[in-house]
């Protein structure tokens, strides 16, 4: 198995940290990205890996992160967009966007585009951590991506996880002919710190005795899906442009198959974060 350089966001805890440990143990160069300086440094120190701290609720952090990654890593084989979360009441970031939208979708969208030259030169794979919430709660309205009229923590999260899938599909459409692959996956219902600061009823599934009844799996089990895709070969082990659950292609929200929606979401997202919507937006 060829050794790869793998950048994982949201790698200071949970699925991201578990995946980083396994991929490091398998001999890959793992780059740790996290929001908490203490947690991020702890995981990186455990592995002897390089790390970067970035808060995705501030897009200036994302731009600085991209600059540092481009300078330090002329080759990136895997970009795992794993950072995300579900939050409580509707809050705006310093950039003026609803927090769930920005942290889960706009920030990884921007990071990926800013790294586009490196990713294309590396014939990289971009792997987006999505969720079954895309199917249960997601209903993307391009005229109200910030959910100003119909906000709930669950809907905002479901929308964002659906946007992760649409983003992967549009990455595939635009760049697979140039050697890039992209896909999204659901890691399973993983028992982590996820949903620890939300008003959503999901907090009871993750942080109460109910989690014993909801089929929660460990972070190591959830990380198996990410490790499988990172170490696998697109076109052989998994198909670029797809969505996966339990290492199998899965059906999700019907909006995920709307190619026009994926194109328009890309264009609107590019406008929101201030980059060109064209295929040469970071060159």
C-alpha positions, -999 to +999 in steps of 0.1 A: +000+000+000+015+034-010+021+058+018+001+090+016+001+126+030-033+129+047-047+162+060-076+157+085-097+185+098-116+181+131-088+157+141-084+168+177-112+145+190-137+118+180-137+102+146-109+125+133-085+117+161-093+080+159-087+080+121-055+099+125-042+074+150-049+044+127-036+061+096-004+071+114+000+035+127-003+023+091+026+045+081+010+075+065+020+111+070-009+125+090-015+163+094-037+172+123-061+202+121-083+211+150-101+240+167-089+235+203-052+243+208-048+219+237-066+189+222-050+194+188-015+196+203-022+165+225-032+143+195-004+156+174+021+151+202+009+115+207+016+108+170+046+130+165+026+147+138+025+182+126-006+202+136-024+234+128-051+252+148-080+268+130-114+278+141-138+273+112-162+299+125-137+325+113-129+323+076-096+342+081-084+312+100-093+290+070-074+312+046-043+312+069-045+275+073-046+270+035-016+293+031+004+273+056-006+239+042+004+250+007+037+262+019+045+231+040+030+203+018+036+205-020+018+171-022-015+163-004-029+129-013-060+131+009-080+160+023-105+148+048-130+175+055-141+161+088-146+192+110-182+201+118-209+202+145-245+208+154-252+239+175-280+255+195-299+287+188-292+305+156-259+324+158-239+344+133-202+341+129-178+370+126-182+366+088-219+371+090-231+336+082-252+312+103-226+291+123-237+257+112-236+266+076-201+281+079-184+255+101-198+225+082-200+237+046-185+271+038-152+266+056-144+232+041-156+245+007-132+275+010-103+254+023-106+228-005-108+256-032-078+274-018-058+241-019-071+232-053-037+236-072-020+213-047-049+188-047-050+186-085-013+183-089-014+154-063-043+137-080-058+138-045-090+125-030-113+148-011-134+130+015-163+148+032-177+135+065-215+138+061-243+123+082-275+104+080-290+137+091-287+148+055-315+123+047-336+129+079-334+167+082-319+182+051-338+204+027-315+229+010-331+262+000-306+281-021-325+313-014-321+308+024-288+290+030-285+308+063-320+295+074-332+329+084-369+319+081-370+282+091-341+277+115-338+248+138-306+232+150-315+199+133-325+215+100-294+236+099-272+205+105-291+183+081-288+210+054-251+214+060-245+176+058-265+175+026-243+203+013-212+182+021-226+155-003-235+180-030-201+196-027-184+162-032-205+154-062-197+188-078-160+184-070-162+151-089-180+167-119-156+196-122-123+179-115-124+141-119-112+144-155-081+162-141-074+133-117-092+144-085-117+121-067-143+131-042-169+114-021-189+118+011-197+093+039-217+088+071-194+075+099-223+060+119-238+072+152-205+077+170-203+082+208-181+113+210-184+149+223-206+157+193-237+176+201-224+186+235-233+223+230-266+221+212-302+226+221-311+198+196-327+167+210-296+149+196-278+158+228-299+132+246-289+105+221-252+113+226-250+125+262-275+105+283-281+069+292-302+068+260-271+064+240-270+028+251-303+023+233-295+041+201-268+019+186-239+042+193-205+030+181-170+039+193-148+066+176-125+038+164-155+021+147-166+053+131-131+061+119-130+028+100-151+043+073-127+073+068-096+051+070-111+027+044-117+056+020-083+073+027-063+041+021-085+028-007-083+035-044-110+055-061-125+035-089-115+002-073-126+004-036-151+033-039-165+054-067-158+091-070-189+113-067-206+087-044-220+087-009-212+058+015-225+042+046-208+012+062-183+010+032-212+007+008-228+031-017-260+043+000-291+062-009-295+095+009-317+126+004-331+128-031-317+164-034-282+149-034-289+136-070-299+171-082-269+180-104-282+215-110-286+221-073-250+210-068-238+234-095-258+263-081-247+256-045-211+258-057-216+291-074-235+307-045-209+293-019-181+307-040-197+341-040-203+340-003-167+332+006-153+356-020-137+333-046-143+328-083-170+302-091-150+290-121-128+259-122-096+280-119-108+298-088-076+293-068-050+295-095 
